[in-house]
Amino acid sequence: MKSVKTVEQAVITAFAKRRKELGYSYEKIGELSGLHRTSISLIERGKIQPTLVACLKIAEALEVKLEDLIRKGR
């Protein structure tokens, strides 16, 4: 079983990949998720740890289920 940190990093990497696939900026994800664009950037760069609620909001903005991203990271 992978560590929590490894799964967290995999989910954050999946967020970034999906955001780029959609061609969305940090600002666009911020608008869709209700989070500040700076927070999105800091999360993607691993500077801050997102809360579960923030992860759910980002996943929804990215049109993907958080559960699927977690499974990919395991």
Rosetta blueprint (number, residue, H / E / L):
1 M L
2 K L
3 S L
4 V H
5 K H
6 T H
7 V H
8 E H
9 Q H
10 A H
11 V H
12 I H
13 T H
14 A H
15 F H
16 A H
17 K H
18 R H
19 R H
20 K H
21 E H
22 L H
23 G L
24 Y L
25 S L
26 Y H
27 E H
28 K H
29 I H
30 G H
31 E H
32 L H
33 S H
34 G L
35 L L
36 H L
37 R H
38 T H
39 S H
40 I H
41 S H
42 L H
43 I H
44 E H
45 R L
46 G L
47 K L
48 I L
49 Q L
50 P L
51 T L
52 L H
53 V H
54 A H
55 C H
56 L H
57 K H
58 I H
59 A H
60 E H
61 A H
62 L L
63 E L
64 V L
65 K L
66 L H
67 E H
68 D H
69 L H
70 I H
71 R H
72 K H
73 G H
74 R L
